[in-house]
């Protein structure tokens, strides 16, 4: 049974000012389920130093015996204590103590630390981009309630679990079905930062004895840093070694890409219902995927310092000037799945017919599941590299538009 120590909410409430979710898209657009990562305005994610938030003072006498060595992630730390206890510190001030099976929380524990006892199970999973991490850790059976409806999942294993009734829909982050959560015996809620827009929901969950983990993978700007969050959940679930193996698989995929730059420019975008182009900001993890694949974003000259969110909306005149001569187009089908051919793309705006990439046929569309595949970051980088180099026999997350 999970035991919850009163958790200070001040650090979490401070994030409410980060930004608001946009209005639901209309027409052919569809809101990605990676809500926090793609639509919430973000503070300078690269400026927060680990030493600014890592606090290993438990307030009790447990001896500190080591720390997890993280290669990429900058928004969490894991520290080890005698007896198998693990402390997770997150960049917004959250602290969690993972208690080994058969042990209890130590006496005198600092009041801001939330206790999570193993084995972890009966999870209410709202942070959709973390489903792939549970899947990679062979831990879907730990999840009993989803904050995402069945048809909004693009992970076959998640859909299969919901079809079988192993996972049921329990309401979105802002309106969970509390009765259902209690009837399903939910013992842990895994949320993304959208929960900070409804602090009363978080408070209610804690009041019901359901600890709340707010994961911050969306604040990582490096693709493999987002992937390294599998190690946070590996620690949570007691699967540290498997988590490290899964991370190394993606590192190998990314490192398998030729290091030399192709020199090709890439326009990654989608067109919204108003006819404007929505592109990724400089420094965003998608932009860095393009760079690590050997390409250059066509929108690299946008002023990163003045951009508050992970995406930027450009009117067609500016977009045309910046993207017309791009060598490769990658259309963001994770948001707008209405494009399945070159003709369908050009039908959205006839000006696209003038684009260099349309003329050469170097136009690709992402699969719908790309944003739910944080654990496949290395493979996505490899796919983009294949699109740039012409080695396109075996792609998973991109499809050429004909």
C-alpha positions as CSV (number, residue, x, y, z in Angstrom):
1,X,0.0,0.0,0.0
2,X,1.2,3.4,-0.9
3,X,2.0,5.8,1.9
4,X,1.9,9.6,1.1
5,X,3.8,12.1,3.0
6,X,2.3,15.6,2.8
7,X,3.8,17.1,-0.3
8,X,4.5,20.9,-0.7
9,X,2.8,22.2,-3.8
10,X,4.5,25.5,-4.1
11,X,7.1,24.4,-6.7
12,X,4.5,22.8,-8.8
13,X,2.1,25.7,-8.7
14,X,4.9,28.0,-9.9
15,X,4.8,26.2,-13.2
16,X,1.2,27.3,-13.9
17,X,2.7,30.5,-15.3
18,X,4.6,28.6,-18.0
19,X,1.8,28.8,-20.5
20,X,-1.7,27.8,-21.5
21,X,-2.9,25.0,-23.7
22,X,-4.1,26.2,-27.1
23,X,-7.6,26.0,-28.3
24,X,-8.6,22.7,-29.9
25,X,-7.7,22.6,-33.5
26,X,-10.5,22.5,-36.1
27,X,-11.0,21.1,-39.5
28,X,-8.4,18.5,-40.6
29,X,-6.1,19.2,-37.6
30,X,-5.9,17.0,-34.6
31,X,-4.4,17.8,-31.2
32,X,-1.4,15.6,-30.5
33,X,-1.7,13.7,-27.2
34,X,1.8,14.9,-26.4
35,X,0.1,17.9,-24.9
36,X,2.7,19.1,-22.4
37,X,5.6,18.6,-24.6
38,X,4.3,20.3,-27.7
39,X,1.9,23.1,-26.6
40,X,2.9,24.3,-23.2
41,X,5.2,27.3,-23.2
42,X,8.5,26.4,-21.8
43,X,11.2,28.2,-19.8
44,X,14.8,28.0,-20.9
45,X,15.1,24.3,-20.4
46,X,18.9,24.4,-21.0
47,X,19.6,27.0,-18.3
48,X,18.6,25.0,-15.2
49,X,21.6,23.4,-13.6
50,X,21.3,20.1,-11.8
51,X,22.9,21.6,-8.7
52,X,20.0,24.1,-8.6
53,X,17.4,21.4,-7.8
54,X,19.3,18.3,-6.6
55,X,18.8,18.0,-2.9
56,X,19.9,14.8,-1.2
57,X,19.1,15.9,2.3
58,X,16.4,13.4,3.4
59,X,16.1,14.8,6.9
60,X,16.9,11.4,8.4
61,X,20.0,9.3,8.9
62,X,20.0,7.1,5.8
63,X,23.5,7.0,4.3
64,X,24.0,8.3,0.8
65,X,25.9,5.6,-1.2
66,X,25.9,6.8,-4.8
67,X,24.2,8.5,-7.7
68,X,22.9,7.5,-11.2
69,X,25.2,8.7,-13.9
70,X,23.0,10.4,-16.5
71,X,24.4,11.0,-20.0
72,X,21.8,13.4,-21.5
73,X,18.9,14.2,-19.1
74,X,19.1,17.5,-17.2
75,X,15.7,17.5,-15.5
76,X,15.9,14.7,-13.0
77,X,18.5,13.0,-10.8
78,X,18.5,9.7,-9.0
79,X,20.5,9.2,-5.8
80,X,21.0,5.9,-3.9
81,X,20.8,5.3,-0.2
82,X,21.6,2.4,2.1
83,X,18.9,-0.3,2.2
84,X,18.0,0.1,-1.5
85,X,16.2,3.4,-1.1
86,X,16.3,5.8,-4.1
87,X,15.7,9.5,-4.2
88,X,14.5,11.2,-7.4
89,X,14.8,15.0,-7.6
90,X,13.1,16.9,-10.4
91,X,14.0,20.3,-11.8
92,X,10.7,21.9,-10.5
93,X,11.5,21.0,-6.9
94,X,9.6,17.7,-6.7
95,X,11.3,14.9,-4.7
96,X,10.2,11.3,-4.5
97,X,11.6,8.5,-2.3
98,X,11.3,5.0,-3.9
99,X,11.0,2.5,-1.1
100,X,12.2,-1.1,-1.7
101,X,9.8,-4.0,-1.3
102,X,9.4,-5.0,2.3
103,X,10.6,-1.8,3.7
104,X,8.9,1.4,5.0
105,X,9.6,5.0,4.7
106,X,12.3,6.0,7.3
107,X,11.4,8.0,10.3
108,X,12.0,11.8,10.2
109,X,11.8,12.0,6.4
110,X,11.6,15.6,5.1
111,X,8.0,16.7,4.6
112,X,8.4,17.7,1.0
113,X,9.3,14.2,-0.1
114,X,6.6,12.1,-1.5
115,X,6.9,8.4,-0.7
116,X,6.3,5.7,-3.4
117,X,6.4,2.1,-2.2
118,X,7.3,-0.8,-4.4
119,X,5.9,-2.8,-6.1
120,X,4.4,0.0,-8.3
121,X,1.1,-1.0,-9.8
122,X,-2.5,0.2,-10.6
123,X,-1.2,3.4,-12.2
124,X,-3.4,6.1,-13.6
125,X,-1.3,7.1,-16.6
126,X,-2.1,10.6,-18.0
127,X,1.4,11.5,-19.4
128,X,0.8,9.9,-22.8
129,X,4.4,10.2,-24.0
130,X,5.5,7.9,-21.1
131,X,3.4,4.9,-22.1
132,X,6.2,3.9,-24.5
133,X,8.6,3.9,-21.5
134,X,6.4,1.5,-19.5
135,X,6.1,-0.6,-22.7
136,X,9.8,-0.7,-23.1
137,X,10.2,-1.8,-19.5
138,X,7.7,-4.6,-20.0
139,X,5.5,-2.9,-17.4
140,X,2.2,-2.2,-19.1
141,X,0.6,-4.5,-16.6
142,X,1.4,-1.8,-14.0
143,X,-1.1,0.5,-15.7
144,X,-4.8,0.1,-14.9
145,X,-6.3,3.4,-16.0
146,X,-5.5,5.7,-18.9
147,X,-6.0,9.5,-19.2
148,X,-6.1,9.0,-23.0
149,X,-9.0,7.4,-24.8
150,X,-8.4,4.2,-26.8
151,X,-8.5,5.7,-30.3
152,X,-6.0,8.4,-29.3
153,X,-3.3,5.9,-28.7
154,X,-1.1,5.0,-31.6
155,X,0.9,2.4,-29.7
156,X,-0.5,-1.1,-30.6
157,X,0.3,-2.5,-27.2
158,X,-1.7,0.3,-25.5
159,X,-4.7,-0.2,-27.7
160,X,-4.6,-4.0,-27.2
161,X,-4.5,-3.5,-23.4
162,X,-7.6,-1.3,-23.6
163,X,-9.4,-3.6,-25.9
164,X,-8.7,-6.4,-23.4
165,X,-10.0,-4.3,-20.5
166,X,-6.7,-4.4,-18.8
167,X,-6.5,-0.7,-19.0
168,X,-9.7,1.5,-18.9
169,X,-10.2,5.1,-19.7
170,X,-10.5,7.2,-16.6
171,X,-10.9,10.8,-17.7
172,X,-8.4,13.5,-18.8
173,X,-6.0,15.2,-16.5
174,X,-8.4,18.0,-15.7
175,X,-11.4,15.8,-15.0
176,X,-10.5,12.3,-13.7
177,X,-13.2,9.9,-12.8
178,X,-12.4,9.7,-9.1
179,X,-14.9,6.9,-8.4
180,X,-13.4,4.8,-11.1
181,X,-9.9,5.4,-9.9
182,X,-10.8,4.2,-6.4
183,X,-12.8,1.2,-7.8
184,X,-9.7,0.2,-9.8
185,X,-7.5,0.5,-6.8
186,X,-5.3,3.2,-8.3
187,X,-2.2,3.8,-6.2
188,X,-0.2,6.2,-8.3
189,X,-0.9,8.9,-10.9
190,X,1.7,9.7,-13.5
191,X,0.9,13.2,-14.9
192,X,2.5,15.6,-17.3
193,X,2.9,19.3,-16.5
194,X,-0.7,20.1,-17.7
195,X,-1.8,19.0,-14.2
196,X,-0.3,22.3,-13.0
197,X,-3.1,24.2,-14.7
198,X,-5.6,22.4,-12.4
199,X,-3.8,22.2,-9.0
200,X,-7.1,21.3,-7.4
201,X,-7.1,18.0,-9.2
202,X,-3.6,17.2,-8.0
203,X,-4.7,18.1,-4.4
204,X,-7.8,15.9,-4.7
205,X,-5.7,12.9,-5.9
206,X,-3.3,13.3,-3.0
207,X,-6.3,13.7,-0.6
208,X,-7.6,10.3,-1.9
209,X,-4.2,8.7,-1.1
210,X,-3.0,8.6,-4.6
211,X,0.6,10.0,-4.9
212,X,1.2,12.1,-8.0
213,X,4.3,12.0,-10.1
214,X,4.7,14.9,-12.6
215,X,7.2,13.9,-15.2
216,X,9.2,16.6,-17.0
217,X,10.5,14.9,-20.0
218,X,9.0,17.7,-22.2
219,X,11.5,20.1,-20.8
220,X,14.4,18.2,-22.1
221,X,15.7,19.8,-25.4
222,X,18.0,16.9,-26.4
223,X,16.2,14.0,-28.1
224,X,18.2,11.3,-26.2
225,X,17.6,13.2,-22.9
226,X,13.9,12.7,-23.4
227,X,14.7,9.0,-24.1
228,X,16.8,8.8,-20.9
229,X,13.6,9.3,-18.8
230,X,13.3,5.6,-19.2
231,X,15.8,5.5,-16.4
232,X,13.6,7.6,-14.1
233,X,10.8,5.1,-14.6
234,X,13.2,2.2,-14.4
235,X,14.1,3.4,-10.9
236,X,10.5,3.9,-10.1
237,X,9.6,0.4,-11.1
238,X,12.8,-1.3,-9.8
239,X,14.0,-2.1,-13.4
240,X,17.2,-0.1,-13.5
241,X,19.2,-2.5,-15.5
242,X,16.6,-3.0,-18.2
243,X,16.1,0.8,-18.4
244,X,19.8,1.3,-19.1
245,X,19.7,-1.5,-21.8
246,X,16.8,0.2,-23.5
247,X,18.5,3.6,-23.5
248,X,21.7,2.1,-25.0
249,X,19.7,0.6,-27.8
250,X,18.5,4.1,-28.9
251,X,22.0,5.6,-28.4
252,X,23.4,2.9,-30.7
253,X,20.7,3.8,-33.3
254,X,21.6,7.5,-33.1
255,X,25.3,6.9,-33.2
256,X,24.9,4.6,-36.2
257,X,24.0,7.7,-38.2
258,X,26.9,9.1,-40.3
259,X,28.4,12.0,-38.4
260,X,29.1,14.2,-41.5
261,X,26.5,16.8,-42.3
262,X,24.6,16.3,-45.5
263,X,24.2,20.0,-45.9
264,X,20.5,19.5,-46.8
265,X,17.9,21.9,-45.3
266,X,14.7,20.4,-43.9
267,X,11.4,22.1,-43.5
268,X,9.4,20.4,-40.7
269,X,5.9,21.8,-40.4
270,X,2.2,21.5,-40.7
271,X,-0.5,23.9,-41.9
272,X,-3.2,24.8,-39.4
273,X,-6.8,25.5,-40.1
274,X,-6.1,29.2,-40.7
275,X,-3.6,28.4,-43.5
276,X,-0.5,29.4,-41.4
277,X,2.5,27.1,-41.1
278,X,3.4,25.8,-37.6
279,X,7.1,25.0,-37.3
280,X,9.5,23.9,-34.5
281,X,11.5,26.6,-32.8
282,X,15.3,26.6,-32.9
283,X,16.7,24.5,-30.1
284,X,13.6,22.3,-29.9
285,X,14.2,18.5,-29.7
286,X,12.7,17.9,-33.2
287,X,15.1,20.5,-34.6
288,X,17.9,18.8,-32.8
289,X,16.8,15.5,-34.3
290,X,17.2,17.0,-37.7
291,X,20.6,18.3,-36.9
292,X,21.8,15.0,-35.4
293,X,20.5,13.3,-38.5
294,X,22.8,15.4,-40.6
295,X,20.4,18.1,-41.7
296,X,19.8,21.8,-41.1
297,X,16.4,23.3,-40.1
298,X,15.1,25.7,-42.7
299,X,13.9,27.8,-39.7
300,X,17.2,28.0,-37.9
301,X,17.3,31.8,-38.3
302,X,14.2,32.3,-36.1
303,X,15.1,34.0,-32.9
304,X,15.3,31.3,-30.3
305,X,15.6,33.7,-27.4
306,X,12.2,35.3,-28.1
307,X,10.2,32.1,-28.7
308,X,8.2,31.0,-25.7
309,X,7.0,27.6,-26.9
310,X,8.2,24.6,-28.7
311,X,6.4,25.7,-31.9
312,X,6.2,28.9,-34.0
313,X,3.3,30.0,-36.2
314,X,4.4,31.7,-39.5
315,X,2.2,33.4,-41.9
316,X,2.5,32.1,-45.5
317,X,4.6,34.9,-46.8
318,X,7.3,34.4,-44.2
319,X,7.1,30.6,-44.4
320,X,7.4,30.7,-48.2
321,X,10.5,32.9,-48.0
322,X,12.2,30.6,-45.4
323,X,11.1,27.1,-46.7
324,X,10.7,27.4,-50.5
325,X,14.3,26.3,-51.2
326,X,14.5,23.6,-48.5
327,X,15.9,20.4,-49.9
328,X,13.6,18.1,-47.9
329,X,10.1,18.6,-46.5
330,X,8.8,16.6,-43.5
331,X,5.2,17.2,-43.0
332,X,4.0,16.8,-39.4
333,X,1.3,14.1,-39.8
334,X,1.3,13.6,-36.0
335,X,-0.8,16.8,-35.8
336,X,-2.5,16.9,-39.2
337,X,-3.1,13.5,-40.6
338,X,-5.0,14.7,-43.7
339,X,-2.0,14.6,-45.9
340,X,-1.5,11.3,-47.7
341,X,-0.1,12.4,-51.1
342,X,1.7,15.2,-52.8
343,X,-1.5,16.3,-54.3
344,X,-3.2,16.5,-50.9
345,X,-0.3,18.6,-49.6
346,X,-0.4,21.1,-52.5
347,X,-4.2,21.3,-52.2
348,X,-3.7,22.8,-48.8
349,X,-1.9,25.8,-50.4
350,X,-1.0,26.0,-54.1
351,X,2.2,28.0,-53.3
352,X,3.6,24.7,-52.1
353,X,3.9,23.6,-55.7
354,X,6.7,26.1,-56.1
355,X,8.8,24.5,-53.3
356,X,12.0,22.8,-54.4
357,X,11.4,19.6,-52.4
358,X,7.9,19.2,-54.0
359,X,9.6,19.4,-57.4
360,X,12.2,16.8,-56.6
361,X,9.8,14.5,-54.7
362,X,11.8,14.8,-51.4
363,X,8.6,15.2,-49.3
364,X,7.9,13.0,-46.3
365,X,5.2,12.7,-43.7
366,X,5.6,11.5,-40.1
367,X,3.5,8.6,-38.9
368,X,0.8,9.5,-36.3
369,X,2.6,7.7,-33.5
370,X,5.8,9.7,-33.6
371,X,5.0,11.8,-30.6
372,X,4.1,8.8,-28.5
373,X,7.4,7.2,-29.3
374,X,9.9,9.1,-27.0
375,X,11.6,5.7,-26.5
376,X,12.4,5.5,-30.2
377,X,14.3,8.8,-30.4
378,X,17.4,7.1,-31.8
379,X,15.4,5.3,-34.5
380,X,13.6,8.5,-35.5
381,X,17.0,10.2,-35.9
382,X,18.1,7.3,-38.1
383,X,14.9,7.5,-40.2
384,X,15.4,11.3,-40.8
385,X,19.0,10.5,-41.9
386,X,17.7,7.9,-44.3
387,X,15.4,10.5,-45.8
388,X,18.3,12.9,-46.2
389,X,20.7,10.3,-47.7
390,X,18.2,8.3,-49.9
391,X,18.6,5.1,-47.9
392,X,14.9,4.6,-47.5
393,X,14.3,0.9,-47.7
394,X,13.3,0.3,-44.0
395,X,11.6,3.4,-42.4
396,X,9.3,3.2,-39.4
397,X,8.3,6.8,-38.6
398,X,8.5,8.5,-42.0
399,X,6.7,7.8,-45.3
400,X,7.5,9.4,-48.6
401,X,4.5,11.3,-50.2
402,X,3.9,10.2,-53.8
